[in-house]
Amino acid sequence: MDADGAPLVLLDGPLGTELERRGLPLPAPMWSARALVEAPLLIGQVHADYAEAGAQVHTANTFRTTPRALAATEWASRWRALLRLAVRLCRESVPEGARVAGSLAPLEDCFSPQLTPPDDALTREHGELARALAEAGCDLLLVETMPTLKELRAATEAAAATGLPTWAGVTLGPRGDFFDADGVRAAARIAADAGAAAFLVNCTAPTLTSTLLESLAESAARPATLALGAYANTIFEGGVEWPPERYVEEARRWRQSGASILGGCCGTTPRHIAALRRELSA
């Protein structure tokens, strides 16, 4: 149980860096979507390994299956086919009853908030993506790695409009400067107002994630009904590899701050998820 008494829900870990770790190059602009074309069996194996590690919620490889990300590729007009394939691969690779989440990511580079499109494009494109993910059979929608408040709002509203449970998260970026503590508290309020059931800090250095969750725990402004979660980027922490045991120790702080949804982002592996299950699930 966390500080609020909620049982732990385990997310999986990253696909992109894990596919690269297993030897698959993922150059831009397709990045992780390239694996759907070149190595679908490897994607399935990664999903299965996260399931074996104890993950209960599995994120389909839809981070870059978008018209905008694929615009300069031969898949521009067939993005829905890649999106459906990503969801199917995830569903077929995890146990029956496990939840499949559709990733709703920033339309542009998640570490370039200055590239965030205007409001009308955000509403139109995230709406199209959210509907496609729902139609593909996702159990919930994961709005993740949002670098700006306006895209967080637009994507969360689009996801919630499908009627599926929606979790929404922000990144502070490689240097941890996209949001300060007040900005993260504002993001949590926006996520709740837009229809999210959970607010997460993701793709952020582990120790900074702890600081932000502690700030949220102290904030009376966070809606009591909004679950908290975290899945951190270990690459950002000085470039030093984080062994699973160290990740778990930081995750204990997240649990003490009320986080009930935990997983891993860039740099983590199935070993990190297994350690979370082993040490924090009781």
ChimeraX attribute file (.defattr): number of C-alpha atoms within 10 A of each C-alpha:
attribute: neighborCount
match mode: 1-to-1
recipient: residues
	/A:1	15
	/A:2	19
	/A:3	15
	/A:4	15
	/A:5	11
	/A:6	14
	/A:7	16
	/A:8	20
	/A:9	18
	/A:10	26
	/A:11	26
	/A:12	29
	/A:13	30
	/A:14	25
	/A:15	25
	/A:16	21
	/A:17	20
	/A:18	20
	/A:19	19
	/A:20	13
	/A:21	12
	/A:22	10
	/A:23	9
	/A:24	17
	/A:25	15
	/A:26	16
	/A:27	10
	/A:28	12
	/A:29	16
	/A:30	20
	/A:31	16
	/A:32	25
	/A:33	28
	/A:34	21
	/A:35	22
	/A:36	21
	/A:37	11
	/A:38	11
	/A:39	13
	/A:40	15
	/A:41	13
	/A:42	15
	/A:43	24
	/A:44	20
	/A:45	16
	/A:46	23
	/A:47	28
	/A:48	21
	/A:49	21
	/A:50	26
	/A:51	23
	/A:52	15
	/A:53	21
	/A:54	22
	/A:55	26
	/A:56	20
	/A:57	23
	/A:58	29
	/A:59	25
	/A:60	26
	/A:61	28
	/A:62	25
	/A:63	26
	/A:64	25
	/A:65	30
	/A:66	27
	/A:67	19
	/A:68	14
	/A:69	22
	/A:70	21
	/A:71	14
	/A:72	11
	/A:73	12
	/A:74	9
	/A:75	19
	/A:76	15
	/A:77	12
	/A:78	14
	/A:79	23
	/A:80	19
	/A:81	12
	/A:82	20
	/A:83	25
	/A:84	21
	/A:85	20
	/A:86	26
	/A:87	23
	/A:88	18
	/A:89	19
	/A:90	27
	/A:91	24
	/A:92	12
	/A:93	19
	/A:94	24
	/A:95	13
	/A:96	8
	/A:97	9
	/A:98	15
	/A:99	19
	/A:100	22
	/A:101	28
	/A:102	32
	/A:103	27
	/A:104	27
	/A:105	25
	/A:106	28
	/A:107	22
	/A:108	16
	/A:109	16
	/A:110	21
	/A:111	18
	/A:112	13
	/A:113	17
	/A:114	11
	/A:115	13
	/A:116	19
	/A:117	16
	/A:118	10
	/A:119	11
	/A:120	9
	/A:121	13
	/A:122	21
	/A:123	18
	/A:124	13
	/A:125	18
	/A:126	24
	/A:127	20
	/A:128	15
	/A:129	25
	/A:130	27
	/A:131	16
	/A:132	18
	/A:133	27
	/A:134	18
	/A:135	11
	/A:136	18
	/A:137	15
	/A:138	25
	/A:139	18
	/A:140	24
	/A:141	28
	/A:142	29
	/A:143	33
	/A:144	26
	/A:145	27
	/A:146	31
	/A:147	27
	/A:148	21
	/A:149	19
	/A:150	17
	/A:151	24
	/A:152	26
	/A:153	25
	/A:154	23
	/A:155	31
	/A:156	31
	/A:157	24
	/A:158	27
	/A:159	32
	/A:160	20
	/A:161	16
	/A:162	18
	/A:163	13
	/A:164	17
	/A:165	18
	/A:166	27
	/A:167	28
	/A:168	32
	/A:169	28
	/A:170	28
	/A:171	26
	/A:172	25
	/A:173	22
	/A:174	15
	/A:175	11
	/A:176	15
	/A:177	10
	/A:178	19
	/A:179	19
	/A:180	12
	/A:181	14
	/A:182	13
	/A:183	14
	/A:184	24
	/A:185	21
	/A:186	17
	/A:187	26
	/A:188	29
	/A:189	18
	/A:190	22
	/A:191	29
	/A:192	25
	/A:193	14
	/A:194	21
	/A:195	21
	/A:196	28
	/A:197	17
	/A:198	22
	/A:199	29
	/A:200	31
	/A:201	30
	/A:202	27
	/A:203	31
	/A:204	27
	/A:205	25
	/A:206	26
	/A:207	16
	/A:208	16
	/A:209	27
	/A:210	23
	/A:211	15
	/A:212	20
	/A:213	26
	/A:214	19
	/A:215	15
	/A:216	22
	/A:217	20
	/A:218	11
	/A:219	12
	/A:220	9
	/A:221	12
	/A:222	20
	/A:223	12
	/A:224	9
	/A:225	10
	/A:226	18
	/A:227	21
	/A:228	26
	/A:229	28
	/A:230	28
	/A:231	28
	/A:232	30
	/A:233	23
	/A:234	23
	/A:235	20
	/A:236	19
	/A:237	17
	/A:238	8
	/A:239	9
	/A:240	10
	/A:241	13
	/A:242	17
	/A:243	14
	/A:244	17
	/A:245	14
	/A:246	13
	/A:247	20
	/A:248	21
	/A:249	13
	/A:250	16
	/A:251	25
	/A:252	16
	/A:253	19
	/A:254	29
	/A:255	27
	/A:256	17
	/A:257	23
	/A:258	21
	/A:259	32
	/A:260	24
	/A:261	23
	/A:262	27
	/A:263	28
	/A:264	25
	/A:265	26
	/A:266	21
	/A:267	23
	/A:268	26
	/A:269	24
	/A:270	25
	/A:271	17
	/A:272	24
	/A:273	27
	/A:274	23
	/A:275	19
	/A:276	27
	/A:277	20
	/A:278	13
	/A:279	13
	/A:280	19
	/A:281	14
	/A:282	8
